Amino acid sequence: MASLVQPNPQPKVGVIAIVWQQEQVLLVKRKFAPHAGHWGFPGGKLEWGETMSQGAARELLEETAVQAKMDHPFACFDVLENAKDGQLAHHYVMVAVRGEYISGQAQAADDAEAVGWFSLDSLPSPLCPDLVEILQRARHA
């Protein structure tokens, strides 16, 4: 059986879009690892030549059909997830970018089980790690 560990593994850079519409934030229920089945922010890998704000806007549109005016990055977080054998399977450095809703009806794309707008006092569960801390930082960014 082949090992999950790649030769010369390196962290991947990803972006997450923290988008507000009035007093609600847009969340997706993740279909795939890391954190499959948990609610988190739309996001994914940063592509070559993209700014972090451009990448966050692209991932947001691809995952949810929502367009937003993305601001500048305001925080970075490590996402580490081990495989069942205890070996590190995923290592991302996720850059959080705050945005304000422009248009679009939120709908889940291929990589999300569900999508929805939630107020801070009615967040779904389970949540991805650090989500509440990221929301707190986003409100003060």
ROSE-4610 file (N, C-alpha, C; in Angstrom, 1 decimal, always signed):
// ROSE-4610
residu = [M/M/M/A/A/A/S/S/S/L/L/L/V/V/V/Q/Q/Q/P/P/P/N/N/N/P/P/P/Q/Q/Q/P/P/P/K/K/K/V/V/V/G/G/G/V/V/V/I/I/I/A/A/A/I/I/I/V/V/V/W/W/W/Q/Q/Q/Q/Q/Q/E/E/E/Q/Q/Q/V/V/V/L/L/L/L/L/L/V/V/V/K/K/K/R/R/R/K/K/K/F/F/F/A/A/A/P/P/P/H/H/H/A/A/A/G/G/G/H/H/H/W/W/W/G/G/G/F/F/F/P/P/P/G/G/G/G/G/G/K/K/K/L/L/L/E/E/E/W/W/W/G/G/G/E/E/E/T/T/T/M/M/M/S/S/S/Q/Q/Q/G/G/G/A/A/A/A/A/A/R/R/R/E/E/E/L/L/L/L/L/L/E/E/E/E/E/E/T/T/T/A/A/A/V/V/V/Q/Q/Q/A/A/A/K/K/K/M/M/M/D/D/D/H/H/H/P/P/P/F/F/F/A/A/A/C/C/C/F/F/F/D/D/D/V/V/V/L/L/L/E/E/E/N/N/N/A/A/A/K/K/K/D/D/D/G/G/G/Q/Q/Q/L/L/L/A/A/A/H/H/H/H/H/H/Y/Y/Y/V/V/V/M/M/M/V/V/V/A/A/A/V/V/V/R/R/R/G/G/G/E/E/E/Y/Y/Y/I/I/I/S/S/S/G/G/G/Q/Q/Q/A/A/A/Q/Q/Q/A/A/A/A/A/A/D/D/D/D/D/D/A/A/A/E/E/E/A/A/A/V/V/V/G/G/G/W/W/W/F/F/F/S/S/S/L/L/L/D/D/D/S/S/S/L/L/L/P/P/P/S/S/S/P/P/P/L/L/L/C/C/C/P/P/P/D/D/D/L/L/L/V/V/V/E/E/E/I/I/I/L/L/L/Q/Q/Q/R/R/R/A/A/A/R/R/R/H/H/H/A/A/A]
num = [1/1/1/2/2/2/3/3/3/4/4/4/5/5/5/6/6/6/7/7/7/8/8/8/9/9/9/10/10/10/11/11/11/12/12/12/13/13/13/14/14/14/15/15/15/16/16/16/17/17/17/18/18/18/19/19/19/20/20/20/21/21/21/22/22/22/23/23/23/24/24/24/25/25/25/26/26/26/27/27/27/28/28/28/29/29/29/30/30/30/31/31/31/32/32/32/33/33/33/34/34/34/35/35/35/36/36/36/37/37/37/38/38/38/39/39/39/40/40/40/41/41/41/42/42/42/43/43/43/44/44/44/45/45/45/46/46/46/47/47/47/48/48/48/49/49/49/50/50/50/51/51/51/52/52/52/53/53/53/54/54/54/55/55/55/56/56/56/57/57/57/58/58/58/59/59/59/60/60/60/61/61/61/62/62/62/63/63/63/64/64/64/65/65/65/66/66/66/67/67/67/68/68/68/69/69/69/70/70/70/71/71/71/72/72/72/73/73/73/74/74/74/75/75/75/76/76/76/77/77/77/78/78/78/79/79/79/80/80/80/81/81/81/82/82/82/83/83/83/84/84/84/85/85/85/86/86/86/87/87/87/88/88/88/89/89/89/90/90/90/91/91/91/92/92/92/93/93/93/94/94/94/95/95/95/96/96/96/97/97/97/98/98/98/99/99/99/100/100/100/101/101/101/102/102/102/103/103/103/104/104/104/105/105/105/106/106/106/107/107/107/108/108/108/109/109/109/110/110/110/111/111/111/112/112/112/113/113/113/114/114/114/115/115/115/116/116/116/117/117/117/118/118/118/119/119/119/120/120/120/121/121/121/122/122/122/123/123/123/124/124/124/125/125/125/126/126/126/127/127/127/128/128/128/129/129/129/130/130/130/131/131/131/132/132/132/133/133/133/134/134/134/135/135/135/136/136/136/137/137/137/138/138/138/139/139/139/140/140/140/141/141/141]
x = [+0.9/+0.0/+0.9/+0.6/+1.4/+1.1/+2.2/+2.1/+1.4/+0.7/+0.1/+1.1/+2.3/+3.3/+4.0/+4.0/+4.7/+6.2/+7.0/+8.4/+8.5/+9.3/+9.5/+8.1/+7.3/+6.0/+6.2/+5.3/+5.3/+3.8/+3.7/+2.4/+1.8/+0.5/-0.2/-0.8/-0.9/-1.5/-2.9/-3.8/-5.2/-5.8/-7.0/-7.7/-9.1/-9.6/-11.0/-11.7/-13.0/-13.8/-14.8/-14.6/-15.6/-16.5/-17.7/-18.6/-19.8/-20.1/-21.3/-22.3/-23.6/-24.7/-25.6/-25.7/-26.3/-25.6/-26.2/-25.6/-25.4/-25.4/-25.2/-24.0/-23.4/-22.1/-22.4/-21.8/-22.0/-21.0/-21.6/-20.9/-21.2/-20.3/-20.5/-20.2/-21.0/-20.7/-19.8/-18.6/-17.5/-17.8/-17.6/-17.8/-16.6/-15.4/-14.1/-13.2/-12.1/-11.1/-10.3/-9.7/-9.8/-11.2/-11.6/-12.8/-14.1/-14.1/-15.4/-16.5/-17.7/-18.9/-19.0/-18.0/-18.0/-18.4/-18.9/-19.3/-18.1/-17.8/-16.6/-16.9/-15.8/-15.9/-15.6/-16.2/-15.8/-14.4/-13.7/-12.3/-11.6/-10.3/-9.5/-8.1/-7.5/-6.1/-5.9/-4.9/-4.6/-3.9/-4.3/-3.7/-2.6/-1.7/-0.6/-1.0/-0.4/-0.7/-1.8/-2.6/-3.7/-3.3/-3.9/-3.8/-4.7/-4.5/-5.3/-6.8/-7.0/-8.4/-9.0/-8.3/-8.8/-9.1/-8.2/-8.4/-9.6/-9.8/-11.0/-12.3/-12.3/-13.5/-13.8/-12.7/-12.9/-13.5/-12.8/-13.3/-14.7/-15.1/-16.4/-17.4/-17.1/-18.0/-18.2/-17.0/-17.0/-17.8/-17.7/-18.3/-19.8/-20.1/-21.4/-22.3/-21.7/-22.4/-22.7/-22.0/-22.1/-20.9/-21.2/-20.2/-20.1/-18.8/-18.6/-17.4/-17.4/-16.3/-15.4/-14.2/-13.3/-12.3/-12.1/-11.2/-9.8/-8.9/-7.6/-7.5/-6.5/-6.4/-6.2/-6.8/-6.7/-6.1/-6.0/-5.5/-5.0/-4.1/-3.7/-3.8/-4.2/-4.4/-3.8/-3.2/-2.8/-3.9/-4.0/-4.9/-4.1/-4.0/-3.3/-4.3/-4.2/-5.1/-4.3/-4.4/-3.8/-4.7/-4.0/-4.7/-5.0/-5.7/-6.1/-4.8/-3.7/-2.5/-1.7/-2.2/-1.5/-0.5/-0.3/+0.6/-0.1/+0.7/+0.1/-0.4/-1.7/-2.3/-2.5/-2.8/-3.1/-2.3/-1.7/-1.1/-1.3/-2.2/-2.5/-2.2/-1.8/-1.8/-2.9/-4.0/-5.2/-5.2/-5.4/-5.4/-6.9/-7.3/-8.7/-8.8/-9.9/-10.1/-11.6/-11.8/-13.2/-13.9/-15.2/-15.9/-17.3/-17.8/-19.2/-20.0/-21.1/-22.0/-22.3/-22.3/-22.7/-24.0/-23.9/-25.0/-24.9/-26.0/-26.0/-26.8/-27.4/-28.3/-27.3/-27.1/-26.2/-26.7/-25.8/-26.1/-24.8/-24.9/-23.7/-23.2/-21.9/-21.3/-20.9/-20.1/-19.7/-19.0/-18.2/-17.4/-18.0/-19.3/-20.0/-21.3/-21.6/-22.9/-24.0/-23.8/-24.8/-24.1/-25.0/-24.5/-25.6/-25.3/-26.3/-25.8/-26.7/-26.3/-26.7/-25.9/-26.1/-25.8/-26.6/-26.3/-25.3/-24.6/-23.6/-24.2/-25.5/-26.1/-26.8/-26.7/-27.3/-26.4/-25.2/-24.2/-24.5/-24.4/-24.6/-23.5/-23.6/-22.5/-22.5/-21.4/-20.1/-19.4/-18.6/-17.9/-16.4/-15.8/-14.4/-13.6/-12.5/-11.6/-11.3/-11.3/-10.9/-12.0/-13.1/-14.2/-14.6/-14.9/-15.4/-14.4/-13.1/-12.1/-11.9/-12.0/-11.9/-13.1/-14.3/-15.4/-15.2/-14.7/-14.4/-13.4/-12.3/-11.3/-11.9/-12.8/-13.4/-14.2/-14.9/-15.8/-15.0/-13.7/-12.9/-11.8/-11.9/-10.9/-11.2]
y = [-1.2/+0.0/+1.2/+2.2/+3.4/+4.3/+5.0/+5.9/+7.2/+7.9/+9.2/+10.3/+10.1/+11.1/+11.3/+12.5/+12.8/+13.0/+12.8/+13.1/+14.7/+15.2/+16.6/+17.3/+16.9/+17.5/+19.0/+19.8/+21.2/+21.7/+22.6/+23.2/+23.8/+23.8/+24.5/+25.7/+26.8/+28.0/+28.0/+28.3/+28.4/+29.7/+30.0/+31.2/+30.8/+31.6/+31.4/+32.7/+32.7/+33.9/+34.0/+35.1/+35.3/+36.4/+36.1/+37.0/+37.3/+38.5/+39.0/+39.5/+39.2/+39.9/+40.3/+41.6/+42.2/+41.6/+40.9/+40.3/+38.8/+38.3/+36.8/+36.5/+35.4/+35.0/+33.7/+33.6/+32.5/+31.3/+30.1/+28.9/+27.8/+26.9/+25.7/+24.5/+23.4/+22.1/+21.4/+21.1/+20.5/+19.1/+18.7/+17.4/+16.5/+17.2/+16.5/+16.9/+16.1/+16.4/+17.6/+18.4/+18.2/+18.7/+18.1/+18.5/+18.2/+17.1/+16.7/+16.6/+17.1/+17.1/+18.2/+19.1/+20.2/+21.5/+22.5/+23.7/+24.7/+25.3/+26.2/+27.3/+28.0/+29.1/+28.6/+29.2/+28.8/+29.1/+28.3/+28.5/+27.4/+27.5/+26.5/+27.0/+26.3/+26.6/+27.9/+28.6/+29.8/+29.4/+30.0/+29.7/+30.6/+30.1/+30.9/+32.3/+33.4/+34.7/+35.4/+34.7/+35.4/+36.1/+37.2/+37.8/+37.0/+37.2/+36.4/+36.9/+38.1/+38.6/+38.1/+38.0/+37.4/+35.9/+35.2/+33.8/+33.5/+34.3/+34.2/+34.4/+35.5/+35.8/+34.6/+34.1/+33.0/+31.7/+31.4/+30.2/+30.4/+31.5/+31.9/+31.6/+32.2/+32.1/+30.6/+29.9/+28.5/+27.6/+27.8/+26.9/+27.3/+28.6/+29.0/+29.8/+30.2/+31.1/+32.5/+32.9/+34.2/+35.1/+36.3/+37.3/+38.3/+38.6/+39.6/+40.5/+41.6/+42.5/+42.1/+41.5/+41.0/+42.1/+42.2/+43.2/+42.6/+43.1/+42.6/+41.4/+40.6/+39.5/+40.1/+39.3/+39.8/+38.8/+37.6/+36.6/+35.3/+34.6/+33.3/+32.2/+31.0/+29.9/+28.6/+27.7/+26.4/+25.4/+24.6/+23.5/+22.3/+21.5/+20.2/+19.1/+18.0/+16.9/+15.6/+14.7/+13.4/+12.4/+11.4/+10.2/+9.3/+8.2/+7.3/+6.6/+6.5/+5.9/+6.9/+8.2/+9.1/+10.0/+9.7/+10.5/+11.7/+12.8/+14.0/+13.9/+14.1/+14.0/+15.3/+16.3/+17.6/+18.7/+19.6/+20.8/+22.0/+22.9/+24.1/+25.3/+26.4/+27.7/+28.5/+28.7/+29.4/+30.8/+31.7/+33.1/+33.5/+34.2/+34.7/+36.1/+36.2/+37.5/+37.8/+39.0/+39.4/+40.0/+39.8/+40.3/+40.7/+41.6/+42.0/+41.5/+40.9/+40.3/+41.4/+40.9/+41.8/+41.2/+39.9/+39.3/+37.7/+37.1/+35.7/+35.0/+33.9/+33.0/+31.9/+31.8/+30.8/+29.4/+28.6/+27.2/+26.4/+25.2/+24.3/+23.8/+23.8/+23.3/+21.8/+21.2/+19.8/+19.5/+20.4/+20.1/+20.5/+20.8/+21.2/+20.4/+19.9/+19.2/+20.2/+21.4/+22.4/+23.8/+24.8/+26.2/+27.0/+28.0/+28.8/+30.0/+30.9/+32.2/+32.0/+32.3/+32.1/+33.3/+33.6/+34.7/+34.1/+35.0/+34.5/+33.7/+34.0/+33.2/+32.0/+31.6/+30.4/+29.6/+29.5/+28.8/+27.3/+26.6/+25.2/+24.4/+23.1/+22.3/+20.9/+20.3/+20.7/+21.8/+22.6/+23.7/+23.3/+23.8/+23.6/+24.3/+23.7/+24.3/+25.8/+26.6/+28.0/+28.9/+28.3/+29.1/+30.3/+30.1/+31.1/+32.2/+31.8/+32.8/+33.6/+33.0/+33.7/+34.7/+34.3/+35.2/+36.4/+36.2/+37.3/+38.2/+37.7/+38.6/+39.3/+38.7/+39.3/+40.5/+40.4/+41.5/+42.7/+42.5/+43.7/+44.0/+43.4/+43.6/+44.9]
z = [+0.0/+0.0/+0.0/-0.9/-1.0/+0.2/+0.6/+1.8/+1.3/+2.2/+2.0/+2.0/+2.6/+2.7/+1.4/+0.9/-0.3/-0.1/-1.1/-1.0/-0.9/+0.0/+0.1/+0.3/+1.2/+1.4/+1.8/+1.4/+1.7/+2.0/+2.9/+3.1/+1.9/+1.7/+0.6/+1.2/+0.3/+0.7/+0.2/+1.1/+0.8/+1.2/+0.7/+1.2/+1.6/+2.6/+3.0/+2.9/+2.5/+2.3/+3.5/+4.3/+5.4/+4.9/+4.4/+3.7/+4.6/+4.7/+5.5/+4.6/+5.0/+4.4/+5.5/+5.8/+6.9/+8.2/+9.0/+10.2/+10.1/+8.9/+8.8/+8.0/+8.3/+7.6/+6.8/+5.6/+4.7/+5.1/+5.3/+5.7/+4.7/+4.5/+3.7/+4.6/+4.3/+5.0/+4.1/+4.6/+3.7/+3.4/+2.1/+1.7/+1.7/+1.7/+1.6/+2.7/+2.9/+3.9/+3.4/+4.3/+5.8/+6.3/+7.4/+8.2/+7.4/+6.7/+6.0/+7.0/+6.6/+7.4/+8.4/+8.5/+9.4/+8.6/+9.3/+8.7/+8.7/+7.6/+7.6/+6.5/+6.2/+5.2/+3.8/+2.8/+1.5/+1.2/+0.5/+0.3/-0.4/-0.7/-1.3/-1.6/-2.5/-2.8/-3.6/-3.3/-4.0/-5.3/-6.4/-7.7/-8.1/-8.9/-9.3/-9.9/-9.5/-10.0/-9.3/-8.5/-7.8/-6.5/-6.3/-5.0/-4.0/-2.7/-1.8/-1.9/-2.1/-2.3/-3.6/-4.7/-5.9/-5.7/-5.0/-4.8/-4.0/-2.9/-2.0/-2.8/-3.7/-4.5/-5.5/-6.1/-7.0/-6.3/-5.2/-4.5/-4.0/-3.5/-3.1/-4.2/-5.3/-6.5/-6.9/-7.0/-7.4/-6.5/-5.2/-4.2/-3.9/-4.0/-3.5/-4.5/-5.7/-6.6/-6.1/-5.0/-4.4/-4.8/-5.1/-5.4/-4.3/-3.9/-2.8/-3.1/-2.6/-2.6/-1.5/-1.9/-0.9/-0.5/+0.8/+1.4/+1.4/+2.2/+2.3/+3.4/+3.3/+4.3/+5.7/+6.7/+8.1/+9.1/+8.7/+9.6/+8.8/+9.4/+8.9/+9.9/+9.5/+10.4/+9.8/+10.7/+10.2/+10.2/+9.2/+9.1/+9.0/+10.0/+10.0/+10.3/+9.6/+9.8/+9.6/+10.5/+10.4/+9.8/+9.1/+8.6/+9.8/+9.5/+10.5/+11.2/+10.4/+10.9/+11.7/+11.9/+12.7/+11.9/+10.6/+9.8/+9.3/+9.2/+8.7/+7.3/+7.0/+5.7/+5.0/+5.8/+5.2/+6.0/+5.3/+5.9/+5.0/+5.5/+4.7/+5.6/+5.0/+5.7/+5.0/+5.8/+5.3/+5.6/+4.6/+4.8/+4.7/+5.8/+5.9/+5.3/+4.4/+3.7/+4.0/+4.5/+4.8/+3.5/+3.4/+2.2/+2.5/+1.7/+1.8/+0.6/+0.8/-0.2/-1.3/-2.5/-3.7/-4.3/-4.7/-5.4/-5.4/-5.8/-6.0/-4.9/-5.4/-4.5/-4.1/-2.8/-2.3/-2.6/-3.2/-3.5/-3.5/-3.0/-2.8/-4.1/-4.3/-5.5/-5.2/-6.1/-6.0/-4.7/-4.2/-3.0/-1.7/-1.7/-0.5/-0.4/+0.9/+1.1/+1.2/+1.8/+2.0/+2.1/+2.0/+2.2/+2.8/+3.6/+4.2/+4.9/+5.2/+5.9/+7.3/+8.3/+9.7/+10.5/+11.5/+12.5/+13.5/+14.2/+15.1/+16.3/+16.6/+17.7/+17.3/+16.0/+15.5/+14.5/+14.9/+14.0/+14.0/+12.9/+12.8/+13.5/+13.6/+14.1/+13.3/+13.3/+14.0/+13.1/+13.8/+13.1/+12.9/+11.9/+11.6/+12.8/+13.1/+14.2/+13.8/+14.8/+14.7/+14.1/+13.7/+13.0/+13.9/+15.1/+16.0/+16.2/+16.4/+16.6/+15.3/+14.1/+12.9/+12.7/+13.1/+13.1/+14.0/+15.2/+16.1/+15.5/+14.9/+14.3/+13.1/+12.3/+11.1/+11.5/+12.6/+13.1/+13.4/+13.8/+14.2/+13.2/+12.0/+10.9/+10.2]
